[in-house]
Amino acid sequence: MMTRWGDRFGRLLPFKVRPDDAKPTWRPRPTPSQRAQESGTAKPSGPELDWLRRLARGDTVADVARSAGVSERTMFRRLRGLYKKMKVRDRAAALGLAKRRGWL
């Protein structure tokens, strides 16, 4: 009986060696910010850009929430939605993407 890696006696089966000039069959996995750039994320709205600018300036989420007139928890939820809209995982990636796109 043949197995995936060898025969039933544990001997490895010979495999074909690809020539050096053959195309690689894999590519490095892109980072979340690279995926966002490639997929064409939507531009954040006016208030969302304001939130990003304040976060980039060094304000806390509580400060941003206070200026928007909502609770801190609501602002965390809205920011999470913004990160999802931008197709990034966290604040640092969102700020980096916004800076690269010229939104800040």
Helices and strands as residue ranges (DSSP letters): H 32-39, H 46-57, H 61-68, H 72-86, H 91-101
